[in-house]
Amino acid sequence: MSGKITAIIASSLLFINVIFWCSFLFLLTPIKFILPEIVVRKLLDPIFSTIAGAWISCNSGWMKLTQNTHWDVVLPDNLNPKGWYFVSSNHQSWVDIFVLQHVLNGKIPFLKFFLKQELIRVPIMGLAWWALDFPFMKRFSKSYLEKHPEMIGKDIETTQQACAKFKHIPTSVMNFFEGTRFTPAKHQKQGSPHKHLLNPKSGGFAFALNAMGDKFQSLLDCTIVYPNGIPNFSDFMRGEIPEVIVRIREIPIPAEFCSGNYENDLEFKQKFQTWVSDIWLEKDRQIESL
């Protein structure tokens, strides 16, 4: 099957899958405005998560139908679909999201990604992400904050409000520590000490831990490698990704990091950043070995 035909089939199945499952989400979403918050969390959220899990399973179905990819995946043995996890990964391509959803679906609670505020405007998907309680983050430049000091700390507040919703039912919160997709140009501009990674940003992780207390049982550190080169979304749709390597390790979260003040306690902040940096050093070595 040619790449062009594969892309047409894959795109059609992706679109049909989106429309089908979003219709269920949108049918139930108005109820969120009627019921009390705690009832929504306890009653409606599990239904939404079930719909989302079925959506991802269907994505995996059309991926298997249209892709001839060899999957080399190593996961921890004791993952719990009823647990609470913070999940992070290196980030190279939009394909990463499909990869993570494919390998983790059903093994841990449905992944909820930190998204840029602008993505809420994406037709259909923006509303779906909102209905599924994906945290939308609005970033402000230093120059903007200098002119509007009242906005300082708003991103922290948004993170904490979003994560507070996740205390009531098992949840996996996903955040790419690098904050953006890896490119050689970004790597050079940052002067990153890592060979295969950009510098990690640990603030969002710290604020999520602070908001969730000790709910997160561990950090799932995901490493994705594309041995034949980093694919773009068109490569994915054409079925032109020969191999994907995924390594996931479970890292205990020190209790002290669940209650510290990342914003105002410099000693705590440095300690937390050192911990994340050590994880990133190990990840870079792992990518090199793969």
Secondary structure, DSSP 4 states (H G I P E B T S, - for coil): --HHHHHHHHHHHHHHHHHHHHHHHHHHGGGGGTS-HHHIIIIIHHHHHHHHHHHHHHHHHHHHHH--PEEEEE--TT--TTS-EEEEE----THHHHHHHHHHBTTBSPEEE-EEGGGGGSTTHHHHHHHTTPPEE----HHHHHH-GGGTTHHHHHHHHHHHGGGSS--EEE--TTSS---HHHHHHHT-SSSS-PPP--HHHHHHHHHHTT---EEEEEEEE-TT----HHHHHTT---EEEEEEEEEPPPGGGGT--TTT-HHHHHHHHHHHHHHHHHHHHHHHH-
